[in-house]
Amino acid sequence: MRFVGTVANEDDAIRKLVKRLTGPGVTLNVCYEAGPCGYGLHRLLTKLGQNCIVIAPSMMPRRPGDHVKTDRRDAMTLARLLRAGELTAIWIPDEAHEAVRDLIRARRSAQDDAIGAKQTVRSFLLRHDRRFGGKAAWTKMYWRWLSEQRFDFPHQQLAFEEMQKRVLEAQARVGRLEAALTEAVDAWCFAPLVRNLQVLRGIMSHELTN
C-alpha cells in the first residue's frame, strides 16, 4: 500500500495524477465516498478511461470501536477494501437525473421554509394570546382572521405583517417548484414508473420523487 499524497478536487490536478500513475496498458481502479462534491470526480475519471466507483459512507465496513477518521487513514482503508473486493458501489445518476434531484431538493427546502414560516406566525400569536376559533389553520377563513389582528405597537404590527409575507413568499416558491417538478417528471426517464405508481391512492409525482 502506497500513499501518494493529498490531491485537490480540481480537473487539472486529477488529470495530472492520472497521467502520473498510469502508462501504456495501465488502468486505475478508483473509489471514493459519496459526499457534497457529488459525482463530478466519477464522471471525470470515467471520461479519462479509468475505472471508478462511488461508495456510500453508511455501507463502509468498519471495525468495532474504530472511530478515528483522517483523510489519509480513510484513503488507505478504501484502497485495501477495494483491492479485496469488499466494497459495494452505489448507482451513479446521469446529469439529467441529477438535475431532477436538485429540483426535488429545492422543493423540499422550500417546504421546510414554509413550515418554519407558519410556525413563526403561530408562535407569535400564541405569545400574545391570540387564538383562532375556527377548525383549521391556513384556510381562507384563517387568513381573513390574520388580517384582522391588530397589535398595540406599530413595530409589533410590522413584525407580524412581515411574518405573514414570509409565509406567502414561501408558499409561492413551493408552488413554482412543484409546477417545474411536474413538468420535469414528464420528460424524465422514470416518467413511466411515476405514472404507474400514481394509480396508488395518495401518491403524486412530486411525492414519489422524494
Stockholm file with secondary structure:
# STOCKHOLM 1.0

chainA/1-210         MRFVGTVANEDDAIRKLVKRLTGPGVTLNVCYEAGPCGYGLHRLLTKLGQNCIVIAPSMMPRRPGDHVKTDRRDAMTLARLLRAGELTAIWIPDEAHEAVRDLIRARRSAQDDAIGAKQTVRSFLLRHDRRFGGKAAWTKMYWRWLSEQRFDFPHQQLAFEEMQKRVLEAQARVGRLEAALTEAVDAWCFAPLVRNLQVLRGIMSHELTN
#=GR chainA/1-210 SS CCCCCCCCSSHHHHHHHHHHHCCTTCCCEEEEECCTTTTHHHHHHHHTTCEEEEECGGGCCCCTTCCCCCHHHHHHHHHHHHHHTCCCBCCCCCHHHHHHHHHHHHHHHHHHHHHHHHHHHHHHHHHTTCCCCSSSTTSHHHHHHHHTCCCSSHHHHHHHHHHHHHHHHHHHHHHHHHHHHHHHHHTSTTHHHHHHHTTSTTCCHHHHTC
#=GC SS_cons         CCCCCCCCSSHHHHHHHHHHHCCTTCCCEEEEECCTTTTHHHHHHHHTTCEEEEECGGGCCCCTTCCCCCHHHHHHHHHHHHHHTCCCBCCCCCHHHHHHHHHHHHHHHHHHHHHHHHHHHHHHHHHTTCCCCSSSTTSHHHHHHHHTCCCSSHHHHHHHHHHHHHHHHHHHHHHHHHHHHHHHHHTSTTHHHHHHHTTSTTCCHHHHTC
//
